[in-house]
Amino acid sequence: MSMEAEIKQFIVTNFAPDVPADELPADLDLLDKGVVDSLGLLRLIAWVGDRYDIPLGEANISPEQFSSVQSIEGFVRETRSLV
């Protein structure tokens, strides 16, 4: 499964169960559209750290990096290249 597909699957399973993962646009702003709230954002960040083995204590994190599937994937790729 691709990284994008994994991220989409996590999001629909935990935050939007009525939306099929393949129908979730990768560029949809999850925060502005209310798919993920502030508590959900913390959960999403923790999952990304665990799933992709990213030491979040050392990462510079902002909500914008988790606003869409595309931005999350970019954050993971960028952060993994620095570790």
N, C-alpha and C positions, 0 to 999 in steps of 0.2 A: 504494500500500500504506500502511495506517495505521501510525503509530508503534508501536502495540502489536503489530501483526503483524510488523513489522520486527524488533523486539526478540525476540519469540518465535522467529522464524526463525533469528536468530543463535544463540540459546540451544540450540535443538534441533540445529542443524547442528554446533555446536562441543562441546556437553556432553551432549546426550541424543538421539543420532541414531535411537533406536528409538521415540521419541515423536513423533507427528504434531504440527506446530505448533498446529493448531486444537484439539488436545486438551490442551495445556498450560494449566492454570488460571492466570489472570493474578495471582491472589493466593497462589499456591503459594510457600512460603518456600524459595527455591533453595539457601540456605546451610544451613538446618536439615535439609533433606531430602537433602543431599549431592549435589545436581545440579551445583552449582558449588563447587569447593574454593578455598583461598586463592590458589593460582596462577591458577586460572580467574577469580577475582574481579578480579585485576589485568588480565587479558586483557579481561574484560568492560568494566571501567572505561575502558581504553584505546580499545576499539572505540566506546563511547558518545561519548567525547571527539572521536574522529575523525569518526564518522558524523554527529554533530549539531553539529560545529564549536564545541565547548565548550572554552575554555582551562582545562584541569584544574589547572594550576599556581596559578590564582587561585581555584579553587573549594574550598569546605570540604566534604570528602568523608568519609562514614562508611559502613561496611559495610551498615548498615540501609537506606541509600538505594538499595542494589543487591540487596536481599534478595528482591524479587519483580518481576515484569514491571510491576505497578502502581507500585511504588515507584521503579523506574527511570524510567518515563514521567513521574512526578511530579517527579523530580529534574531531568530534561531540561527540562520546561516551566518549572519554577521558575528554574533556572539561566539559561536563555535569556532570560527576562524581565528578569534583572538585568544582562545584558551589553549 
